[in-house]
Each structure stands twice: as C-alpha cells, then as structure tokens.
Amino acid sequence: MNGSQNLMNSIWFGEKPTLSQSQIKENLLKAVTETEVILNLIELYKIGDFTQTPLLIQLMNHTKDEAVLNLCIRVFLVIATHDDIRESNNLRFLGEGTEETINTFASAATTSLSLHIIPYLLALLEEWDEISDTSLIIKDSIGSFLNFEEQIGEEATVDEIGDFYYKYCEKHETGNYYFQENLAFPGDLAKKLVQRVMIAANNEEPLSMELIPSLLSIWSGEKAPGDFSTIISASNYKDFIEYINGLSMKNWEKGKKYFYGYKL
C-alpha cells in the first residue's frame, strides 16, 4: 500500500454539495476509481443520505490503497451507528492492517463516540503492544472514553482495562454517544472552544485545539473559523463567537450523534 498520500486532510469533509441527490448518485455510478467512489459517498452523506453505507464498508474492507482506506476509516467512524460498530464483519480490515492503518483507526476511534469501539481497541492493544507508538495511540483512545489510567494506573494490562471497561458499561447507557466520558453534546464542546479562544486572544496565541473544532465542523456541517495553528487575535476572535452563537441556535440532543446537521 502507498501511505504517502492523504485524501481530504482537513478538519472536516468540505462544504455541503450544491449538486442534487440524483446528480451525486449518478456521479457515484459513473465513478471509475476508488477515490471517486469515496468522495461521492461523502457528498451523499453530507446531504443526509446514508443508504450507501454498505458500499463504504465494502470499499473499506477491500481497497489496497492506503490513502483510500484511511479516508474510509475516518468517514466510517464519524457516521457509524452503534449497530454498525458492533457488527465485527464491518471491520475485517483490522485483522491485516498495517501500522499506519491501525494508527489511523485508533486515533480516529474517539470520533465514533461509541463505547462499542472499545473491544476492538483492546484486541488491537493486545496485538500491537510491542509497537510503542501504536500502543500509546490505542491507550490514549481508550483513555479518552474511560479515563482508566486514573483508576487502575497507566501500566494496567489489557485484561485489567477490559474488566474496567465492562464495569464501566454497567454504569453507563451504552445506547448513548459519548465524548470524553460525557454525553456527546455540541454545546459542551462549544464552551470549551470559546474558553480557549478567549485565552488565546489575550496573548495572540495559536488556537492549539485540534479535535473540538473538527468535531463541531463535522457535526454541524459548518466549518469552524480556525484550526490548531490559527493565531487568535482581536481581529478574528469575534468570528468564533459568531460561529458558536450560530451553533447554539440549532436543536441538538444530548447523547446523540450528528453528521453535517443530520442525526444518525
């Protein structure tokens, strides 16, 4: 596989399409390359048509192009329901994934918002435990859901983390979607974003925040006005305030998952 190319290496998946649903479907039928297939699938998802998710899963499990696979993984995790994730056949590619593939999956697993992703991460941790960088990414991803290190220590074994996970699930409604141990809710992320913006603006520092602007952009379909490296100053911090105010006008439900404004 060729891992030198990144597809759609951005905090979101681009503007909402101007083409109609029928035009996008026609383009999908005419697609010649795997890249054209995944890009047209994304366009469908951005208008709330998720009927072609089985095609995404098929592509994800059969492509030999690392760049296509990595994009498939990122897209799948942000649109996948609990049922999609629980179906292990959907994630067969993990069994023969390269280090880059496993790193992509583990780092993006947080965006699934689903506690049902943890068993896959535990299995990968056991398999990749001797690869320090990969095992660290996997542990960080598990920790973002469970914060297990605070309870059982950072040297906890896979079995110990697994036991902690099952006890954790007994105390939480696994039918909900979670971000950093809390019910997923754009309003909570918006508060964290505005707090960081105000601090950064006072010192004209970079935003230095990666995941939250990305998730808000993907959930809402409206791109955040800056990313990790954006210098926040008096001239642009108001853009963030207006952005957050716009998000607050929408109807969001706690514990639900969204893609470009559509509830999954």
N, C-alpha and C positions, 0 to 999 in steps of 0.2 A: 504493500500500500504506500501511497505517496502522501506523507503528512506535511508537506511543505506549503500547502495551500490552505488558506482559511476562507470559508464562504460566509458571507454576512457577518463579519467580525465586528459587531456593533452592540450597543446596549439593548437594542430591540430588533424587530424584523421589518422595519421600514414603514412608510406611510400606508394608510389604508388604500386599497386599489381603487382606481377610477373605472376599471372595466366592470361589466356586469357579471353576475354569476355564470350565465351561459357562455359568455366570452372566455372566462377563465377556464371553464370546463373544456371548452373547445381547444384552448391552448394546451391544456393538460393531455388531451387525447392526441394532439399533434406532436407532443414532446418527443424528441429523439434521444436526448442524453438524460442521464440520471440527475444531473444538475438542473435541467429544465423541469423535470418531474417534481423535485423537492421544492423548487422556487414557486411553481404553480400551485402546489399543495398549500404552501404558506399563504398564498394570496386567497385561496378558498377559506382557510381558517380565519383569516383576518376579517372576513365578512360573515363569520359565524356558521359556516358550512363545514361540519366536522365529519360528514358522511364518508369521506375518503381516508379516514384514519387507518383502516386496514391496509391501504396502499402504502402509507408511510411506514407502517410496521414491516410490511413485506420488503420494502426498499432497505430499511434499516438492517434487516437480518440477512440480506443477500448482496449488498453492494461490496465491491472490493476497493472502492475509492475512499481513502481515509477522510478526505475533506467532506465528501457527501455524508459519510457515516457520522462524523462529528456533528454536522448540522442536523441530521436526522435525530440524533440523541438529544440535542438541545431543544429541538422543536417538540419531540415526543414528550419530554419531561414537563414542559410548560402547558401542554394541552391534555395530558393523560389524566383520566379519572382514576379513582381507587381501583375500579374493576380492571382497567387497562393495565395497571401496575401489578395487581395480584395475579394476572394471567402470565405465568412464567414463560410460556411459549413466545410471548411478545419480546422477550429479552434474551433470546437464544444467542445473540451475538456476543454476549458477555463471556460465554464459555470459551471463545477463541480470540478474545480481544487482545490487541497489542497494549503496551504500556500507555501509549497516547490515548487509545480508546478508553481504557479503564480510568485514566486521569480525567478525561472529559466527562464520563458518566458520573464519577464520584463528585467532581466539583460542581456539576450541574444538578445533582440529586436534590439539593436544597430547594430548587425551584419547582420540584414536584409537589411540595407542600404536604406530602402524604407519608404517614408513618409506615405504610406498607412497603416503602422503598428500603427500609432498614434491613430486612432479612437478606436482600441482595448485597447490600454493603457489607454485612457481616460475613457472608460467603466469600466476597472478594477480599476482605481483610485477611481471612484465613489463607487464601490462595496467594496473596501478594505481600504477605507480612515481611518477607525478607527484602523487599524493594522499599527502601526507607522513604523516598519521596512519595511514592504511590500510597503506601500505608498511612502516611501522615495526612494526605488529602482525604483518604477514606475516613480516617478517625475524626478529622475536622468536620466532615459532612455529617457523620453520625452524631457528633457532639452538638452540631447546630440544632438538631432535633431534640436530643435527650439531655445534653449537658452532663453526661455520665461521669466525666473526669472529676467534677466537684464532689460527686457522691462516692465513687468507688476508686478514684485515682487514675492518673494518666497511664499507668502501667497495667491496667486491667486487661485480662485475657479476653479472647473472643467469646469464650463461654460465659465469662462474668458479664461482659457487655450484653450478651444475648439474654441472660437471666434478668438483667436490669431492664432491658427493653420489654420483655413480656410482662414484668410487674408494672412498668410504666404504662403499657397499653391497658392494663386492667383499671387504671385510674383515669384514663382519658378516652374520650369518644373518638374512636378511630375512623368514624364516618365523616369527621370534620377535616378541614385542611389547616395546617399549622405552619407558622413561620417563627423560628427561634422560640419554640415552646409555647407560643401564644396562638390563639385562633387567628388565622390569616385575616387581615383587615387593612385595606389601603390607608385608612385614617391614621392607624398607628405608625405605619411607615412614613407617612407624610409629616407627622410630628417630629420624627427623628431627623428627617431631611431638613426641615425648617430650622431645627435647633442647630444642626451642623452648619447650615448656610449662614445663620446669624453670627456664629463664632468665627467662621472663615472670613466673612465680610469685614469684621472688625480689624482683622490683620492682613486682609487681602491675600489669603492663603488659597491653595487649591482645595476643591471640594473634598478630595481624598475619601470618597464614598463610592463604592462600585455597585454592590448588589441592589441596594434600595432604589436608586434612580432607574436601574434596569428593570426591576420588578414592577415599579409603578408605571413605567412606559409600556411594558408588555401587558400588564393587567388592564390598563385603560385604553391603550391604542393611541395615546398622546405622549409624544416624546418629552422627557424631562429636558429642561433648557440647559443642561450641562451634564458632564460626566466626571470621572475620577480626577482628571487633570485640569478641569476648568477653574481658572482663578476667579474667586468670588470677590466682588467689589461693589462699591456704591452704585455703579452703573448697571449691574446685572442682577443684584440680589432680589430686586423687585420682580424680575421675571419668574423667579422661583416662587415668590409669594402668590403671584397671579396664577401660576401653574397649580399650586396646592389648593388655592381657593376654587379653581375650576374643578378639581377632583372632588372637593368636598360637596359640590352641588349634585353629584351623581348618587344614585341609590346603590349602596353596597351592603352586602350581608356578611356578618362575621362568620368565619369558618368556611366560607365558600371560595371557589377558585374561578378566576376570570382570565379570559384571553381577548385582548382588544375590545373590552367592554361587554363581552358575551359570557354569561355564566355557564360553566361547564357541568 
